[in-house]
Amino acid sequence: MRKTKKAKVYSYQINLVSEAEGGYTVLVPLLPGCVTYGETIEEAVENAKEAIALHLENLAAHRQPIPKGQESIPMFTTLVHVTPSNV
């Protein structure tokens, strides 16, 4: 019986930046230059998966190291506005 090679799964944090004109720019902190966009959060996430896969394939094709991903820990960020009283 022949063993099949199991595909490696990589996990990367993505940052979705809401754009003033609409939609979301997606940045991948561990993969500099890996940037995409989506009209909705769902589209942005799907586009990020495709962009990351292509980025990793490009790194492998050029024999560059593939950055280790993170554990599957959801992280949420938001922007807060602060007005200090004495600044």
N, C-alpha and C positions, 0 to 999 in steps of 0.2 A: 504494500500500500504506500502511495506517495503522499508525503506531507505537503500541505499547501502553506505558503508563507502568509502569515497574518499581517495585514497592513498596520503600520504604526499610526497611532492617533496622536496628534499634537494639539495642545490647548494653549491659546494665546488670549490675553486680555485685549479687548478693543475699546477704544474711546469714541463715542458718538458725539459730534459737535453739531448742535442745532444751528442752521444757517439762517441769517436774516431774510434771505429771499426764499426760504423754504427748503425742506429736505435736511439731510444729515451727512456731514463729512465723517468718514471713519478713519481713525489713525490706529496703528498697531505699534505700541511703544517698543516692543522687542524686535521689530522688523523695520528699521528706518527705511523710509521710502515706500513703504507699503501703505498706500492711501487709496480710498475708494469713496463712493458717494451713493446715497439712495434717497428716493423721494419720501419713503416711509421708514420707520425703524426696522420693520420686517425686511424690506428690500435692502436696506443698508447692511443688515446682518448677513443676509444671503450673499450680497456682493462682497462682503468682507471675507467670507469663507472661500469664495472663488479667488479673490485677490491673494489671500494667504497661501492657498494651494499653489497658485502660479509662482508666487514669490519663492516658496520653498523649492519648487521644481527648478527654478532659475538658479538658486544657490547651489543645488546639487549638480546641475549641468556644468557649473563653473567651478566645481570642487571646492566650494566655500563651506565653512561650518554652518550647520543649522542650529540656531539658538534653541536652547531647551525651553519648552513651553512651561506654563504654570500648572499648578494643580487646578482642578475644576472647582474653583471657589468663585461664586458670583460676587461681583463688586459693583456697587452703585455709587455714583458721584453726582453731586449737584452743585449749583452755584448759589452762594448766599451773599446777601448785601449787608454790610455792617457800617454803621456810622458811629465812630468813637466820639465821645463827648469832649475829649481834651486834645484832639489831634488837629 
